[in-house]
Amino acid sequence: MELTCPKCQNEIEYGGIQKQNYHCDACAGDFKLHAACDKCGDKLELLQACGAANLWCNSCNELKSKSTAIYTLQPL
């Protein structure tokens, strides 16, 4: 997955759902990764246990796939 810097539109390398803070070398911007539900748009919770990471939607009350989540970068 490719992420684009919201400030300068340069590509930022995706480090996985567990890495939530990102830095853009081009504009020196710092960002936090947010995952939203593909059905309702609400923020997803990251559940971590025994090395596994899953996403949970409180509104839909169900486990979500990392591949269907909608990812955005928000400035820190």
C-alpha positions as CSV (number, residue, x, y, z in Angstrom):
1,M,0.0,0.0,0.0
2,E,1.2,3.5,-0.8
3,L,0.5,6.5,1.4
4,T,0.7,10.1,0.1
5,C,1.8,13.0,2.2
6,P,-1.2,15.3,2.8
7,K,1.1,18.4,2.8
8,C,3.4,17.9,-0.3
9,Q,1.8,14.8,-2.1
10,N,5.1,12.8,-2.0
11,E,4.9,9.1,-1.4
12,I,5.5,7.9,2.2
13,E,6.5,4.3,2.7
14,Y,3.9,2.3,4.5
15,G,5.3,0.6,7.6
16,G,2.3,-1.6,8.5
17,I,-0.7,-1.0,10.8
18,Q,1.4,-1.3,13.9
19,K,3.6,1.6,12.9
20,Q,1.2,4.5,13.4
21,N,3.6,7.5,13.2
22,Y,5.1,8.6,9.8
23,H,7.6,11.2,8.7
24,C,7.8,12.7,5.2
25,D,11.4,13.3,4.2
26,A,10.4,15.8,1.5
27,C,8.6,18.3,3.6
28,A,9.6,17.2,7.1
29,G,6.0,16.6,8.1
30,D,5.0,14.2,10.9
31,F,1.7,12.3,10.7
32,K,-0.3,9.7,12.5
33,L,-2.0,6.9,10.6
34,H,-5.8,6.5,11.1
35,A,-7.8,3.5,10.0
36,A,-11.5,3.9,9.3
37,C,-14.3,1.3,8.7
38,D,-15.1,0.8,5.0
39,K,-18.8,0.4,5.8
40,C,-19.6,3.1,8.4
41,G,-16.5,5.3,8.3
42,D,-15.9,5.3,12.0
43,K,-12.4,5.0,13.5
44,L,-11.2,1.4,13.9
45,E,-9.5,0.2,17.1
46,L,-6.2,-1.7,16.9
47,L,-6.3,-4.9,18.9
48,Q,-2.9,-6.5,19.6
49,A,-2.3,-9.8,21.3
50,C,0.4,-12.5,21.0
51,G,2.1,-10.7,18.0
52,A,-1.2,-10.5,16.0
53,A,-2.8,-7.2,15.1
54,N,-6.5,-6.9,14.2
55,L,-8.9,-4.0,13.6
56,W,-12.3,-3.7,15.4
57,C,-15.2,-1.4,14.5
58,N,-17.3,-0.5,17.5
59,S,-20.2,0.8,15.4
60,C,-20.5,-2.3,13.2
61,N,-19.5,-4.5,16.2
62,E,-17.2,-6.7,14.1
63,L,-13.6,-7.5,13.2
64,K,-12.4,-5.8,10.1
65,S,-9.7,-6.8,7.6
66,K,-6.6,-4.6,7.3
67,S,-7.0,-4.7,3.5
68,T,-10.6,-3.2,3.6
69,A,-9.8,-0.4,6.1
70,I,-9.6,3.1,4.7
71,Y,-6.3,4.7,5.8
72,T,-5.5,8.4,6.1
73,L,-2.6,10.4,7.5
74,Q,-3.4,13.2,10.0
75,P,-0.8,15.8,11.1
76,L,0.6,15.4,14.6
